């Protein structure tokens, strides 16, 4: 073989080697790119978010729920509890959360920011899938009406809370005949406690004159021994509010969403439902239109979600 052909063969060998290395690198990049997914294009781990300040029994229920979901789906399910409502909303927006149990108003915000889709609520039946916002005062208080709260201290739960901010604010506007801008000046102070539990504990201790709270949250607090019915009085109630929905991020794989829905709709762990507050309840389907009352109430305040959060 002459020198010319030797050089040609050597060049071909180098080209073949380079091609093989390129293929190996590409395959490795594909493996790395799909390293967080399984054969169904599902992520190997998903995160489920819950709101802050919920009492111990419900916190234990959340842990049971994610463990059972993990076993049913065959992937890891991580529980995330936000420091406040906005932390859970933002975690879904930044794709750190795949599912979350939002309050009705925080779901509306999450829908706007991260295309969250509601699909289930925990209730005995469709007729039972509501709760109320209460305005409560310490039992020993002389206050009997909303008008008598003028010049007194008021607690909301969280800026993104439905029954702990949005609906009580609307009740004050309608019941007192004031504007949204006048709410803060009507009271001696208006502040956020961080959670419904914190609000009802402050009322029970006499540390605030009034608070807007979630009816079912207070009922769970009584059942858990945090407070007693004799610690407070209800001076105003809202119209029924649709219950807090479990929502998923719209960009999840369709087959994963179907598997999650199948798990949730057929979930029957009695220990979970008992710790969550009602052993006779289950998860029932909901739709986006079920929360139009929340959208309408927010619009009636003439404030955007961002303004309500600040």
C-alpha positions, 0 to 999 in steps of 0.5 A: 500500500503506497503512502497516499492510501495510508494517509487516506485510511488514517484520515478516515479512521480519525473521522470515524473516531470523531463521529463515534465520540460525537454520538457518545456525547449526544447520547450522554446529553440525552441521558442527562436531559431525561435523568429526571424523568421515567419511561412515561415522561413523568418526573421522578419526583413531584411536589405537593404544596399546602398552606401554612399555619394548619394544626398538627392533626391536619399536618399529619394528614398531609404526610399520610396523603403524600405517602399514599400518593407516592406509593400509588404513582410509583414516584416520590411525592414531596410535601411542601408547606409554605411560610405564607400563602404567597410562598405556595403560589410562587413555588408553583409559578417557578415550577417548584410545585406540581400540585397544591391545596390552595385556598379559593382566592390563592387558587385564583391567583395561582391560576393567573400566575401559573395556569393552575387547574382545580380538580378536587375538593374534600367534602361529604358531598357537592352540597357540603363543599362550602364553608364561610368567613366569620368575623369573630370577637373575644367572648368577653367583648362588648362588641355585637355588630360590625359598626361597633368595631370602629376604632378597634384592632382587626386581624386578617389571616393572610393577604391571599386568604379567601375567608381570612381577608377577601370575604371579610374585607368585602363584608366590611365594605358592604356592611359598613357602607365604606370604600375599600380604601377606607377599611384600614382607617375605620379601625385603629389597626389592621394587620395580618396574623399569618394564618387562621390559627394565629388569628383565632388564638389571638382572639382567644387570648384577647390580643385583638378586638376582631378577626376574619377567619375561616369557619372550618379552620376554627372548627378544626381548632376547637376539635384539636383543643387549641381553643374553646367555643367559649373563647369567641363570638361570631358577629358576622358570617359570609355567604357560602364559599366554595371549598379549597381545591387541589390544583395541578400545574397545566404543563404536567404530562397528561398521563400523570394528571390522569393518574393523580386524578384517579388516585385522588378521586378514589382515595379512601384512607380513613385515617387521613380523612379523620385527621383532616377533620371528617372521616365521612368525607372524600374527594369530589370533582370541581371545575374552574367555574365553581370559583366564579364567586371568588373572581367576582368578589375580588373584582367588586373590590376594584383591586387586582390580586397584586394590590390585595397581596400588598 
